[in-house]
C-alpha cells in the first residue's frame, strides 16, 4: 500500500509528527510518499529517517519541493 502525505502547506514540526504516525501504521511492503516545502522539515525528516533506519529516496524539484519515498523497514 502507498500512503501519500502532502505536507507542502505545513511547517515543522507538524510534518514530522504526522509522518511518524503514518510510519507506525505501515505494514510490510508499504511505502509512504511525502511532499515537503518547509525548510525545517526538509532538513529534519531525512535526518530522522536515517537515524531510525528507514530506507528512503529523495527527489528535489525546481519549485523547492522535495518528495521522499519511504519504505517500511
Beta strands, then each sheet from edge to edge (+ up, - down):
strand 1: 2-7
strand 2: 31-36
strand 3: 56-60
strand 4: 66-71
sheet 1: 1+ 2+ 4- 3+
end
